[in-house]
Protein backbone atom coordinates (compact mmCIF):
# COMPACT_ATOMS: atom_id res chain seq x y z
CA UNK A 1 0.00 0.00 0.00
CA UNK A 2 2.80 2.39 0.93
CA UNK A 3 4.71 1.56 -2.27
CA UNK A 4 1.61 2.18 -4.40
CA UNK A 5 1.09 5.53 -2.69
CA UNK A 6 4.71 6.57 -3.33
CA UNK A 7 4.41 5.65 -7.01
CA UNK A 8 1.12 7.53 -7.31
CA UNK A 9 2.68 10.66 -5.77
CA UNK A 10 5.69 10.40 -8.06
CA UNK A 11 3.42 10.09 -11.09
CA UNK A 12 1.50 13.21 -10.06
CA UNK A 13 4.74 15.09 -9.47
CA UNK A 14 6.12 14.06 -12.87
CA UNK A 15 2.92 15.10 -14.62
CA UNK A 16 3.08 18.51 -12.97
CA UNK A 17 6.69 18.88 -14.10
CA UNK A 18 5.72 17.94 -17.66
CA UNK A 19 2.88 20.49 -17.71
CA UNK A 20 5.34 23.21 -16.72
CA UNK A 21 8.04 21.93 -19.06
CA UNK A 22 5.87 22.11 -22.20
CA UNK A 23 6.02 25.90 -22.17
CA UNK A 24 9.60 26.15 -20.85
CA UNK A 25 11.67 24.50 -23.56
CA UNK A 26 14.05 26.64 -25.61
CA UNK A 27 11.77 26.98 -28.70
CA UNK A 28 8.79 27.72 -26.42
CA UNK A 29 10.73 30.47 -24.67
CA UNK A 30 11.81 31.97 -27.99
CA UNK A 31 8.18 32.08 -29.15
CA UNK A 32 7.13 33.56 -25.81
CA UNK A 33 9.79 36.28 -26.10
CA UNK A 34 8.39 37.28 -29.48
CA UNK A 35 4.87 37.09 -28.05
CA UNK A 36 5.76 39.32 -25.11
CA UNK A 37 6.85 42.01 -27.57
CA UNK A 38 3.49 41.81 -29.34
CA UNK A 39 1.75 41.80 -25.97
CA UNK A 40 3.45 45.03 -24.97
CA UNK A 41 2.78 46.74 -28.28
CA UNK A 42 -0.88 45.74 -28.39
CA UNK A 43 -1.43 45.81 -24.61
CA UNK A 44 -3.02 42.37 -24.69
CA UNK A 45 -3.70 40.66 -21.34
CA UNK A 46 -2.35 37.33 -22.61
CA UNK A 47 0.42 36.16 -24.90
CA UNK A 48 -0.71 35.68 -28.52
CA UNK A 49 -0.78 32.13 -29.95
CA UNK A 50 2.38 30.51 -31.27
CA UNK A 51 1.58 31.08 -34.95
CA UNK A 52 1.30 34.83 -34.43
CA UNK A 53 4.64 34.77 -32.63
CA UNK A 54 6.10 32.83 -35.56
CA UNK A 55 5.10 35.59 -37.97
CA UNK A 56 6.93 38.13 -35.80
CA UNK A 57 10.00 35.86 -35.67
CA UNK A 58 9.96 35.73 -39.46
CA UNK A 59 9.98 39.52 -39.59
CA UNK A 60 12.79 39.72 -37.02
CA UNK A 61 14.86 37.12 -38.90
CA UNK A 62 14.68 39.04 -42.19
CA UNK A 63 15.18 42.44 -40.53
CA UNK A 64 19.04 42.32 -40.50
CA UNK A 65 19.03 41.79 -44.29
CA UNK A 66 16.48 44.56 -44.70
CA UNK A 67 18.59 46.87 -42.56
CA UNK A 68 21.70 46.03 -44.61
CA UNK A 69 19.80 46.77 -47.83
CA UNK A 70 18.63 50.08 -46.36
CA UNK A 71 22.06 51.18 -45.12
CA UNK A 72 23.90 50.13 -48.29
CA UNK A 73 21.01 51.24 -50.49
CA UNK A 74 21.22 47.90 -52.28
CA UNK A 75 18.07 45.83 -52.77
CA UNK A 76 20.19 42.81 -53.68
CA UNK A 77 20.93 42.41 -49.98
CA UNK A 78 17.45 40.97 -49.57
CA UNK A 79 15.84 40.38 -53.00
CA UNK A 80 17.02 39.82 -56.54
CA UNK A 81 20.03 37.51 -56.56
CA UNK A 82 19.83 37.12 -52.79
CA UNK A 83 16.14 36.18 -52.69
CA UNK A 84 17.21 32.56 -52.23
CA UNK A 85 18.88 33.38 -48.93
CA UNK A 86 15.93 35.41 -47.73
CA UNK A 87 13.58 32.49 -48.41
CA UNK A 88 16.02 30.05 -46.79
CA UNK A 89 16.13 32.23 -43.68
CA UNK A 90 12.34 32.32 -43.45
CA UNK A 91 12.17 28.54 -43.96
CA UNK A 92 14.67 27.95 -41.16
CA UNK A 93 12.65 30.20 -38.83
CA UNK A 94 9.84 27.66 -39.17
CA UNK A 95 12.12 25.19 -37.39
CA UNK A 96 11.43 26.99 -34.09
CA UNK A 97 7.64 26.41 -34.01
CA UNK A 98 8.14 22.95 -35.58
CA UNK A 99 10.46 21.83 -32.75
CA UNK A 100 8.13 23.46 -30.22
CA UNK A 101 5.13 21.49 -31.53
CA UNK A 102 7.11 18.25 -31.69
CA UNK A 103 8.28 18.66 -28.10
CA UNK A 104 4.73 19.46 -27.05
CA UNK A 105 3.52 16.30 -28.82
CA UNK A 106 6.21 14.16 -27.17
CA UNK A 107 5.63 15.54 -23.68
CA UNK A 108 1.84 15.27 -24.03
CA UNK A 109 2.06 11.60 -25.06
CA UNK A 110 4.31 10.89 -22.09
CA UNK A 111 1.98 12.80 -19.75
CA UNK A 112 -1.26 11.24 -20.97
CA UNK A 113 -0.30 7.70 -21.93
CA UNK A 114 3.06 6.56 -20.60
CA UNK A 115 3.54 7.89 -17.06
CA UNK A 116 0.55 5.95 -15.71
CA UNK A 117 1.93 2.69 -17.14
CA UNK A 118 5.39 2.95 -15.58
CA UNK A 119 5.40 0.70 -12.52
CA UNK A 120 8.67 1.50 -10.74
CA UNK A 121 9.27 4.63 -8.70
CA UNK A 122 12.94 4.72 -9.72
CA UNK A 123 11.94 4.65 -13.38
CA UNK A 124 9.71 7.68 -12.87
CA UNK A 125 12.56 9.56 -11.20
CA UNK A 126 14.95 8.71 -14.05
CA UNK A 127 12.39 9.82 -16.64
CA UNK A 128 11.89 13.08 -14.76
CA UNK A 129 15.66 13.74 -14.74
CA UNK A 130 15.87 13.00 -18.46
CA UNK A 131 12.97 15.28 -19.39
CA UNK A 132 14.19 18.13 -17.21
CA UNK A 133 17.32 18.33 -19.36
CA UNK A 134 15.13 20.46 -21.63
CA UNK A 135 14.81 23.11 -18.91
CA UNK A 136 18.54 23.78 -18.86
CA UNK A 137 18.20 26.77 -21.17
CA UNK A 138 21.78 28.12 -20.82
CA UNK A 139 23.12 24.74 -21.90
CA UNK A 140 20.66 24.57 -24.79
CA UNK A 141 21.51 28.07 -25.97
CA UNK A 142 25.25 27.35 -25.71
CA UNK A 143 24.92 24.30 -27.96
CA UNK A 144 22.78 26.21 -30.47
CA UNK A 145 25.17 29.16 -30.65
CA UNK A 146 28.27 26.95 -30.91
CA UNK A 147 26.75 25.02 -33.82
CA UNK A 148 25.80 28.30 -35.50
CA UNK A 149 29.30 29.78 -35.13
CA UNK A 150 31.19 26.63 -36.13
CA UNK A 151 28.96 25.78 -39.09
CA UNK A 152 28.91 29.39 -40.33
CA UNK A 153 32.71 29.41 -40.29
CA UNK A 154 32.63 26.29 -42.48
CA UNK A 155 29.81 27.23 -44.86
CA UNK A 156 30.65 30.87 -45.56
CA UNK A 157 34.14 30.20 -47.01
CA UNK A 158 32.64 27.36 -49.05
CA UNK A 159 29.87 29.58 -50.41
CA UNK A 160 32.35 32.34 -51.22
CA UNK A 161 33.85 30.11 -53.93
CA UNK A 162 30.51 30.20 -55.76
CA UNK A 163 28.74 33.39 -54.63
CA UNK A 164 29.75 36.89 -53.78
CA UNK A 165 29.11 36.98 -50.04
CA UNK A 166 27.55 40.33 -49.23
CA UNK A 167 26.27 41.44 -45.85
CA UNK A 168 22.76 40.15 -46.57
CA UNK A 169 23.98 36.64 -47.40
CA UNK A 170 26.23 36.62 -44.34
CA UNK A 171 23.36 37.54 -42.00
CA UNK A 172 21.00 35.04 -43.66
CA UNK A 173 23.49 32.18 -43.22
CA UNK A 174 24.10 33.04 -39.56
CA UNK A 175 20.35 33.20 -38.76
CA UNK A 176 19.73 29.94 -40.65
CA UNK A 177 22.51 28.18 -38.76
CA UNK A 178 20.99 29.17 -35.43
CA UNK A 179 17.93 27.15 -36.48
CA UNK A 180 20.27 24.33 -37.54
CA UNK A 181 21.76 24.37 -34.05
CA UNK A 182 18.28 24.02 -32.59
CA UNK A 183 17.58 21.03 -34.85
CA UNK A 184 20.78 19.28 -33.84
CA UNK A 185 20.15 19.93 -30.15
CA UNK A 186 16.63 18.47 -30.43
CA UNK A 187 17.85 15.44 -32.39
CA UNK A 188 20.69 14.72 -29.95
CA UNK A 189 18.19 14.76 -27.07
CA UNK A 190 15.44 12.90 -28.90
CA UNK A 191 17.70 10.07 -30.08
CA UNK A 192 18.36 9.15 -26.43
CA UNK A 193 14.72 8.05 -26.03
CA UNK A 194 15.20 4.38 -26.97
CA UNK A 195 17.97 3.86 -24.39
CA UNK A 196 15.80 5.58 -21.76
CA UNK A 197 12.52 3.76 -22.36
CA UNK A 198 13.91 0.25 -22.84
CA UNK A 199 14.95 -0.05 -19.18
CA UNK A 200 11.62 0.92 -17.60
CA UNK A 201 9.02 -1.47 -16.19
CA UNK A 202 5.54 -1.05 -17.69
CA UNK A 203 2.02 -2.35 -17.19
CA UNK A 204 1.65 -4.64 -20.17
CA UNK A 205 -0.90 -7.10 -21.47
CA UNK A 206 0.66 -10.23 -19.98
CA UNK A 207 -0.60 -12.74 -22.54
CA UNK A 208 0.65 -10.71 -25.52
CA UNK A 209 2.90 -7.78 -24.49
CA UNK A 210 3.38 -6.60 -28.08
CA UNK A 211 -0.32 -5.66 -28.20
CA UNK A 212 -0.20 -3.49 -25.08
CA UNK A 213 -1.49 0.07 -25.35
CA UNK A 214 1.68 1.59 -23.90
CA UNK A 215 3.80 -0.21 -26.53
CA UNK A 216 1.71 1.41 -29.25
CA UNK A 217 2.22 4.86 -27.71
CA UNK A 218 5.97 4.35 -27.31
CA UNK A 219 6.17 3.18 -30.92
CA UNK A 220 4.37 6.31 -32.12
CA UNK A 221 6.54 8.47 -29.89
CA UNK A 222 9.64 7.06 -31.54
CA UNK A 223 8.29 7.49 -35.08
CA UNK A 224 6.16 10.61 -35.58
CA UNK A 225 8.82 13.31 -34.88
CA UNK A 226 11.24 11.89 -37.44
CA UNK A 227 8.42 11.53 -39.97
CA UNK A 228 7.68 15.24 -39.50
CA UNK A 229 11.38 15.97 -39.98
CA UNK A 230 11.42 14.04 -43.26
CA UNK A 231 8.42 16.03 -44.53
CA UNK A 232 10.13 19.30 -43.60
CA UNK A 233 13.34 18.21 -45.33
CA UNK A 234 11.45 17.26 -48.51
CA UNK A 235 9.56 20.56 -48.53
CA UNK A 236 12.78 22.55 -48.10
CA UNK A 237 14.43 20.72 -51.01
CA UNK A 238 11.44 21.45 -53.27
CA UNK A 239 11.46 25.16 -52.37
CA UNK A 240 15.20 25.47 -52.95
CA UNK A 241 14.89 23.69 -56.29
CA UNK A 242 13.30 26.82 -57.77
CA UNK A 243 16.70 28.51 -57.37
CA UNK A 244 18.91 25.68 -58.53
CA UNK A 245 20.13 27.64 -61.57
CA UNK A 246 22.12 29.78 -59.13
CA UNK A 247 23.92 26.68 -57.82
CA UNK A 248 26.34 26.02 -60.64
CA UNK A 249 29.96 25.62 -59.73
CA UNK A 250 31.89 27.40 -62.47
CA UNK A 251 34.67 24.83 -62.69
CA UNK A 252 35.79 22.27 -65.21
CA UNK A 253 33.40 19.69 -63.84
CA UNK A 254 30.50 22.17 -63.53
CA UNK A 255 28.90 20.16 -60.69
CA UNK A 256 25.44 21.42 -59.64
CA UNK A 257 25.95 23.15 -56.31
CA UNK A 258 22.40 22.35 -55.32
CA UNK A 259 23.11 18.61 -55.45
CA UNK A 260 26.08 18.99 -53.10
CA UNK A 261 24.76 21.51 -50.61
CA UNK A 262 21.02 20.94 -50.48
CA UNK A 263 20.55 17.33 -51.62
CA UNK A 264 23.43 14.96 -50.87
CA UNK A 265 24.47 16.51 -47.56
CA UNK A 266 20.90 16.96 -46.16
CA UNK A 267 19.92 13.46 -47.26
CA UNK A 268 22.97 12.03 -45.52
CA UNK A 269 22.25 14.07 -42.39
CA UNK A 270 18.57 13.03 -42.38
CA UNK A 271 18.86 9.43 -43.50
CA UNK A 272 21.68 8.35 -41.20
CA UNK A 273 19.91 9.50 -37.99
CA UNK A 274 16.67 8.00 -39.31
CA UNK A 275 18.21 4.59 -39.84
CA UNK A 276 20.12 4.59 -36.54
CA UNK A 277 17.06 5.80 -34.63
CA UNK A 278 14.77 3.24 -36.27
CA UNK A 279 17.12 0.38 -35.37
CA UNK A 280 17.56 1.62 -31.79
CA UNK A 281 13.80 2.09 -31.43
CA UNK A 282 13.04 -1.46 -32.54
CA UNK A 283 15.73 -2.84 -30.22
CA UNK A 284 14.25 -0.88 -27.31
CA UNK A 285 10.65 -1.97 -28.02
CA UNK A 286 11.72 -5.59 -28.48
CA UNK A 287 13.58 -5.50 -25.18
CA UNK A 288 10.50 -4.17 -23.37
CA UNK A 289 8.29 -6.86 -24.91
CA UNK A 290 10.74 -9.72 -24.33
CA UNK A 291 11.41 -8.74 -20.73
CA UNK A 292 7.69 -8.74 -19.92
CA UNK A 293 7.08 -11.92 -21.91
CA UNK A 294 9.79 -13.95 -20.19
CA UNK A 295 8.74 -12.66 -16.79
CA UNK A 296 5.25 -14.09 -17.31
CA UNK A 297 6.64 -17.30 -18.82
CA UNK A 298 8.77 -17.75 -15.71
CA UNK A 299 5.66 -17.37 -13.53
CA UNK A 300 3.79 -20.00 -15.57
CA UNK A 301 6.75 -22.34 -15.45
CA UNK A 302 6.95 -21.93 -11.69
CA UNK A 303 3.25 -22.76 -11.39
CA UNK A 304 3.72 -25.87 -13.55
CA UNK A 305 6.60 -26.98 -11.32
CA UNK A 306 4.42 -26.48 -8.25
CA UNK A 307 1.63 -28.56 -9.75
CA UNK A 308 4.04 -31.26 -10.90
CA UNK A 309 5.64 -31.74 -7.48
CA UNK A 310 2.34 -32.00 -5.62
CA UNK A 311 1.52 -35.43 -4.07
CA UNK A 312 -1.84 -35.40 -5.85
CA UNK A 313 -0.32 -35.52 -9.33
CA UNK A 314 -2.36 -38.60 -10.21
CA UNK A 315 -5.64 -36.70 -9.83
CA UNK A 316 -7.35 -35.90 -13.12
CA UNK A 317 -8.03 -32.31 -12.07
CA UNK A 318 -4.36 -31.74 -11.34
CA UNK A 319 -3.28 -33.14 -14.70
CA UNK A 320 -5.81 -30.95 -16.51
CA UNK A 321 -4.42 -27.90 -14.71
CA UNK A 322 -0.89 -28.74 -15.87
CA UNK A 323 -2.09 -29.22 -19.45
CA UNK A 324 -3.85 -25.83 -19.41
CA UNK A 325 -0.75 -24.15 -18.03
CA UNK A 326 1.40 -25.82 -20.70
CA UNK A 327 -1.01 -24.62 -23.42
CA UNK A 328 -0.89 -21.11 -21.99
CA UNK A 329 2.91 -21.25 -21.89
CA UNK A 330 3.03 -22.37 -25.52
CA UNK A 331 0.62 -19.65 -26.67
CA UNK A 332 2.58 -16.92 -24.92
CA UNK A 333 5.90 -18.32 -26.14
CA UNK A 334 4.67 -18.14 -29.75
CA UNK A 335 3.49 -14.53 -29.55
CA UNK A 336 5.42 -11.88 -31.44
CA UNK A 337 8.55 -10.53 -29.79
CA UNK A 338 8.40 -7.35 -31.82
CA UNK A 339 6.12 -4.46 -32.73
CA UNK A 340 7.75 -4.41 -36.16
CA UNK A 341 4.69 -4.79 -38.37
CA UNK A 342 4.34 -4.18 -42.09
CA UNK A 343 2.74 -0.78 -41.46
CA UNK A 344 5.69 0.25 -39.29
CA UNK A 345 8.20 -0.76 -41.97
CA UNK A 346 6.16 1.11 -44.60
CA UNK A 347 6.11 4.22 -42.41
CA UNK A 348 9.88 4.03 -41.99
CA UNK A 349 10.41 3.64 -45.75
CA UNK A 350 8.18 6.65 -46.33
CA UNK A 351 10.40 8.69 -44.03
CA UNK A 352 13.46 7.67 -46.01
CA UNK A 353 11.98 8.16 -49.44
CA UNK A 354 10.32 11.58 -48.99
CA UNK A 355 13.53 13.64 -49.28
CA UNK A 356 14.68 11.45 -52.17
CA UNK A 357 11.43 12.02 -54.07
CA UNK A 358 11.74 15.76 -53.47
CA UNK A 359 15.29 15.80 -54.81
CA UNK A 360 14.27 13.76 -57.88
CA UNK A 361 11.36 16.11 -58.62
CA UNK A 362 13.53 19.19 -58.20
CA UNK A 363 16.16 17.81 -60.62
CA UNK A 364 13.96 15.90 -63.05
CA UNK A 365 15.22 17.88 -66.09
CA UNK A 366 18.84 17.05 -65.32
CA UNK A 367 17.93 13.39 -64.82
CA UNK A 368 16.02 13.27 -68.14
CA UNK A 369 18.93 14.89 -69.95
CA UNK A 370 21.34 12.41 -68.37
CA UNK A 371 19.39 9.38 -69.59
CA UNK A 372 18.61 10.91 -72.99
CA UNK A 373 22.29 11.26 -73.86
CA UNK A 374 23.48 8.70 -76.41
C-alpha positions as CSV (number, residue, x, y, z in Angstrom):
1,X,0.0,0.0,0.0
2,X,2.8,2.4,0.9
3,X,4.7,1.6,-2.3
4,X,1.6,2.2,-4.4
5,X,1.1,5.5,-2.7
6,X,4.7,6.6,-3.3
7,X,4.4,5.6,-7.0
8,X,1.1,7.5,-7.3
9,X,2.7,10.7,-5.8
10,X,5.7,10.4,-8.1
11,X,3.4,10.1,-11.1
12,X,1.5,13.2,-10.1
13,X,4.7,15.1,-9.5
14,X,6.1,14.1,-12.9
15,X,2.9,15.1,-14.6
16,X,3.1,18.5,-13.0
17,X,6.7,18.9,-14.1
18,X,5.7,17.9,-17.7
19,X,2.9,20.5,-17.7
20,X,5.3,23.2,-16.7
21,X,8.0,21.9,-19.1
22,X,5.9,22.1,-22.2
23,X,6.0,25.9,-22.2
24,X,9.6,26.1,-20.8
25,X,11.7,24.5,-23.6
26,X,14.0,26.6,-25.6
27,X,11.8,27.0,-28.7
28,X,8.8,27.7,-26.4
29,X,10.7,30.5,-24.7
30,X,11.8,32.0,-28.0
31,X,8.2,32.1,-29.1
32,X,7.1,33.6,-25.8
33,X,9.8,36.3,-26.1
34,X,8.4,37.3,-29.5
35,X,4.9,37.1,-28.0
36,X,5.8,39.3,-25.1
37,X,6.8,42.0,-27.6
38,X,3.5,41.8,-29.3
39,X,1.7,41.8,-26.0
40,X,3.4,45.0,-25.0
41,X,2.8,46.7,-28.3
42,X,-0.9,45.7,-28.4
43,X,-1.4,45.8,-24.6
44,X,-3.0,42.4,-24.7
45,X,-3.7,40.7,-21.3
46,X,-2.3,37.3,-22.6
47,X,0.4,36.2,-24.9
48,X,-0.7,35.7,-28.5
49,X,-0.8,32.1,-30.0
50,X,2.4,30.5,-31.3
51,X,1.6,31.1,-34.9
52,X,1.3,34.8,-34.4
53,X,4.6,34.8,-32.6
54,X,6.1,32.8,-35.6
55,X,5.1,35.6,-38.0
56,X,6.9,38.1,-35.8
57,X,10.0,35.9,-35.7
58,X,10.0,35.7,-39.5
59,X,10.0,39.5,-39.6
60,X,12.8,39.7,-37.0
61,X,14.9,37.1,-38.9
62,X,14.7,39.0,-42.2
63,X,15.2,42.4,-40.5
64,X,19.0,42.3,-40.5
65,X,19.0,41.8,-44.3
66,X,16.5,44.6,-44.7
67,X,18.6,46.9,-42.6
68,X,21.7,46.0,-44.6
69,X,19.8,46.8,-47.8
70,X,18.6,50.1,-46.4
71,X,22.1,51.2,-45.1
72,X,23.9,50.1,-48.3
73,X,21.0,51.2,-50.5
74,X,21.2,47.9,-52.3
75,X,18.1,45.8,-52.8
76,X,20.2,42.8,-53.7
77,X,20.9,42.4,-50.0
78,X,17.5,41.0,-49.6
79,X,15.8,40.4,-53.0
80,X,17.0,39.8,-56.5
81,X,20.0,37.5,-56.6
82,X,19.8,37.1,-52.8
83,X,16.1,36.2,-52.7
84,X,17.2,32.6,-52.2
85,X,18.9,33.4,-48.9
86,X,15.9,35.4,-47.7
87,X,13.6,32.5,-48.4
88,X,16.0,30.1,-46.8
89,X,16.1,32.2,-43.7
90,X,12.3,32.3,-43.4
91,X,12.2,28.5,-44.0
92,X,14.7,28.0,-41.2
93,X,12.7,30.2,-38.8
94,X,9.8,27.7,-39.2
95,X,12.1,25.2,-37.4
96,X,11.4,27.0,-34.1
97,X,7.6,26.4,-34.0
98,X,8.1,23.0,-35.6
99,X,10.5,21.8,-32.7
100,X,8.1,23.5,-30.2
101,X,5.1,21.5,-31.5
102,X,7.1,18.3,-31.7
103,X,8.3,18.7,-28.1
104,X,4.7,19.5,-27.1
105,X,3.5,16.3,-28.8
106,X,6.2,14.2,-27.2
107,X,5.6,15.5,-23.7
108,X,1.8,15.3,-24.0
109,X,2.1,11.6,-25.1
110,X,4.3,10.9,-22.1
111,X,2.0,12.8,-19.7
112,X,-1.3,11.2,-21.0
113,X,-0.3,7.7,-21.9
114,X,3.1,6.6,-20.6
115,X,3.5,7.9,-17.1
116,X,0.6,5.9,-15.7
117,X,1.9,2.7,-17.1
118,X,5.4,3.0,-15.6
119,X,5.4,0.7,-12.5
120,X,8.7,1.5,-10.7
121,X,9.3,4.6,-8.7
122,X,12.9,4.7,-9.7
123,X,11.9,4.7,-13.4
124,X,9.7,7.7,-12.9
125,X,12.6,9.6,-11.2
126,X,14.9,8.7,-14.0
127,X,12.4,9.8,-16.6
128,X,11.9,13.1,-14.8
129,X,15.7,13.7,-14.7
130,X,15.9,13.0,-18.5
131,X,13.0,15.3,-19.4
132,X,14.2,18.1,-17.2
133,X,17.3,18.3,-19.4
134,X,15.1,20.5,-21.6
135,X,14.8,23.1,-18.9
136,X,18.5,23.8,-18.9
137,X,18.2,26.8,-21.2
138,X,21.8,28.1,-20.8
139,X,23.1,24.7,-21.9
140,X,20.7,24.6,-24.8
141,X,21.5,28.1,-26.0
142,X,25.3,27.3,-25.7
143,X,24.9,24.3,-28.0
144,X,22.8,26.2,-30.5
145,X,25.2,29.2,-30.6
146,X,28.3,27.0,-30.9
147,X,26.7,25.0,-33.8
148,X,25.8,28.3,-35.5
149,X,29.3,29.8,-35.1
150,X,31.2,26.6,-36.1
151,X,29.0,25.8,-39.1
152,X,28.9,29.4,-40.3
153,X,32.7,29.4,-40.3
154,X,32.6,26.3,-42.5
155,X,29.8,27.2,-44.9
156,X,30.7,30.9,-45.6
157,X,34.1,30.2,-47.0
158,X,32.6,27.4,-49.1
159,X,29.9,29.6,-50.4
160,X,32.4,32.3,-51.2
161,X,33.9,30.1,-53.9
162,X,30.5,30.2,-55.8
163,X,28.7,33.4,-54.6
164,X,29.7,36.9,-53.8
165,X,29.1,37.0,-50.0
166,X,27.6,40.3,-49.2
167,X,26.3,41.4,-45.9
168,X,22.8,40.2,-46.6
169,X,24.0,36.6,-47.4
170,X,26.2,36.6,-44.3
171,X,23.4,37.5,-42.0
172,X,21.0,35.0,-43.7
173,X,23.5,32.2,-43.2
174,X,24.1,33.0,-39.6
175,X,20.4,33.2,-38.8
176,X,19.7,29.9,-40.6
177,X,22.5,28.2,-38.8
178,X,21.0,29.2,-35.4
179,X,17.9,27.1,-36.5
180,X,20.3,24.3,-37.5
181,X,21.8,24.4,-34.1
182,X,18.3,24.0,-32.6
183,X,17.6,21.0,-34.8
184,X,20.8,19.3,-33.8
185,X,20.1,19.9,-30.2
186,X,16.6,18.5,-30.4
187,X,17.8,15.4,-32.4
188,X,20.7,14.7,-29.9
189,X,18.2,14.8,-27.1
190,X,15.4,12.9,-28.9
191,X,17.7,10.1,-30.1
192,X,18.4,9.1,-26.4
193,X,14.7,8.1,-26.0
194,X,15.2,4.4,-27.0
195,X,18.0,3.9,-24.4
196,X,15.8,5.6,-21.8
197,X,12.5,3.8,-22.4
198,X,13.9,0.2,-22.8
199,X,14.9,-0.1,-19.2
200,X,11.6,0.9,-17.6
201,X,9.0,-1.5,-16.2
202,X,5.5,-1.1,-17.7
203,X,2.0,-2.4,-17.2
204,X,1.7,-4.6,-20.2
205,X,-0.9,-7.1,-21.5
206,X,0.7,-10.2,-20.0
207,X,-0.6,-12.7,-22.5
208,X,0.6,-10.7,-25.5
209,X,2.9,-7.8,-24.5
210,X,3.4,-6.6,-28.1
211,X,-0.3,-5.7,-28.2
212,X,-0.2,-3.5,-25.1
213,X,-1.5,0.1,-25.3
214,X,1.7,1.6,-23.9
215,X,3.8,-0.2,-26.5
216,X,1.7,1.4,-29.2
217,X,2.2,4.9,-27.7
218,X,6.0,4.3,-27.3
219,X,6.2,3.2,-30.9
220,X,4.4,6.3,-32.1
221,X,6.5,8.5,-29.9
222,X,9.6,7.1,-31.5
223,X,8.3,7.5,-35.1
224,X,6.2,10.6,-35.6
225,X,8.8,13.3,-34.9
226,X,11.2,11.9,-37.4
227,X,8.4,11.5,-40.0
228,X,7.7,15.2,-39.5
229,X,11.4,16.0,-40.0
230,X,11.4,14.0,-43.3
231,X,8.4,16.0,-44.5
232,X,10.1,19.3,-43.6
233,X,13.3,18.2,-45.3
234,X,11.5,17.3,-48.5
235,X,9.6,20.6,-48.5
236,X,12.8,22.5,-48.1
237,X,14.4,20.7,-51.0
238,X,11.4,21.5,-53.3
239,X,11.5,25.2,-52.4
240,X,15.2,25.5,-53.0
241,X,14.9,23.7,-56.3
242,X,13.3,26.8,-57.8
243,X,16.7,28.5,-57.4
244,X,18.9,25.7,-58.5
245,X,20.1,27.6,-61.6
246,X,22.1,29.8,-59.1
247,X,23.9,26.7,-57.8
248,X,26.3,26.0,-60.6
249,X,30.0,25.6,-59.7
250,X,31.9,27.4,-62.5
251,X,34.7,24.8,-62.7
252,X,35.8,22.3,-65.2
253,X,33.4,19.7,-63.8
254,X,30.5,22.2,-63.5
255,X,28.9,20.2,-60.7
256,X,25.4,21.4,-59.6
257,X,26.0,23.2,-56.3
258,X,22.4,22.4,-55.3
259,X,23.1,18.6,-55.5
260,X,26.1,19.0,-53.1
261,X,24.8,21.5,-50.6
262,X,21.0,20.9,-50.5
263,X,20.6,17.3,-51.6
264,X,23.4,15.0,-50.9
265,X,24.5,16.5,-47.6
266,X,20.9,17.0,-46.2
267,X,19.9,13.5,-47.3
268,X,23.0,12.0,-45.5
269,X,22.2,14.1,-42.4
270,X,18.6,13.0,-42.4
271,X,18.9,9.4,-43.5
272,X,21.7,8.3,-41.2
273,X,19.9,9.5,-38.0
274,X,16.7,8.0,-39.3
275,X,18.2,4.6,-39.8
276,X,20.1,4.6,-36.5
277,X,17.1,5.8,-34.6
278,X,14.8,3.2,-36.3
279,X,17.1,0.4,-35.4
280,X,17.6,1.6,-31.8
281,X,13.8,2.1,-31.4
282,X,13.0,-1.5,-32.5
283,X,15.7,-2.8,-30.2
284,X,14.2,-0.9,-27.3
285,X,10.7,-2.0,-28.0
286,X,11.7,-5.6,-28.5
287,X,13.6,-5.5,-25.2
288,X,10.5,-4.2,-23.4
289,X,8.3,-6.9,-24.9
290,X,10.7,-9.7,-24.3
291,X,11.4,-8.7,-20.7
292,X,7.7,-8.7,-19.9
293,X,7.1,-11.9,-21.9
294,X,9.8,-14.0,-20.2
295,X,8.7,-12.7,-16.8
296,X,5.2,-14.1,-17.3
297,X,6.6,-17.3,-18.8
298,X,8.8,-17.7,-15.7
299,X,5.7,-17.4,-13.5
300,X,3.8,-20.0,-15.6
301,X,6.8,-22.3,-15.5
302,X,7.0,-21.9,-11.7
303,X,3.3,-22.8,-11.4
304,X,3.7,-25.9,-13.6
305,X,6.6,-27.0,-11.3
306,X,4.4,-26.5,-8.2
307,X,1.6,-28.6,-9.8
308,X,4.0,-31.3,-10.9
309,X,5.6,-31.7,-7.5
310,X,2.3,-32.0,-5.6
311,X,1.5,-35.4,-4.1
312,X,-1.8,-35.4,-5.9
313,X,-0.3,-35.5,-9.3
314,X,-2.4,-38.6,-10.2
315,X,-5.6,-36.7,-9.8
316,X,-7.3,-35.9,-13.1
317,X,-8.0,-32.3,-12.1
318,X,-4.4,-31.7,-11.3
319,X,-3.3,-33.1,-14.7
320,X,-5.8,-30.9,-16.5
321,X,-4.4,-27.9,-14.7
322,X,-0.9,-28.7,-15.9
323,X,-2.1,-29.2,-19.4
324,X,-3.8,-25.8,-19.4
325,X,-0.7,-24.2,-18.0
326,X,1.4,-25.8,-20.7
327,X,-1.0,-24.6,-23.4
328,X,-0.9,-21.1,-22.0
329,X,2.9,-21.2,-21.9
330,X,3.0,-22.4,-25.5
331,X,0.6,-19.6,-26.7
332,X,2.6,-16.9,-24.9
333,X,5.9,-18.3,-26.1
334,X,4.7,-18.1,-29.8
335,X,3.5,-14.5,-29.6
336,X,5.4,-11.9,-31.4
337,X,8.6,-10.5,-29.8
338,X,8.4,-7.3,-31.8
339,X,6.1,-4.5,-32.7
340,X,7.8,-4.4,-36.2
341,X,4.7,-4.8,-38.4
342,X,4.3,-4.2,-42.1
343,X,2.7,-0.8,-41.5
344,X,5.7,0.2,-39.3
345,X,8.2,-0.8,-42.0
346,X,6.2,1.1,-44.6
347,X,6.1,4.2,-42.4
348,X,9.9,4.0,-42.0
349,X,10.4,3.6,-45.7
350,X,8.2,6.7,-46.3
351,X,10.4,8.7,-44.0
352,X,13.5,7.7,-46.0
353,X,12.0,8.2,-49.4
354,X,10.3,11.6,-49.0
355,X,13.5,13.6,-49.3
356,X,14.7,11.4,-52.2
357,X,11.4,12.0,-54.1
358,X,11.7,15.8,-53.5
359,X,15.3,15.8,-54.8
360,X,14.3,13.8,-57.9
361,X,11.4,16.1,-58.6
362,X,13.5,19.2,-58.2
363,X,16.2,17.8,-60.6
364,X,14.0,15.9,-63.1
365,X,15.2,17.9,-66.1
366,X,18.8,17.0,-65.3
367,X,17.9,13.4,-64.8
368,X,16.0,13.3,-68.1
369,X,18.9,14.9,-69.9
370,X,21.3,12.4,-68.4
371,X,19.4,9.4,-69.6
372,X,18.6,10.9,-73.0
373,X,22.3,11.3,-73.9
374,X,23.5,8.7,-76.4
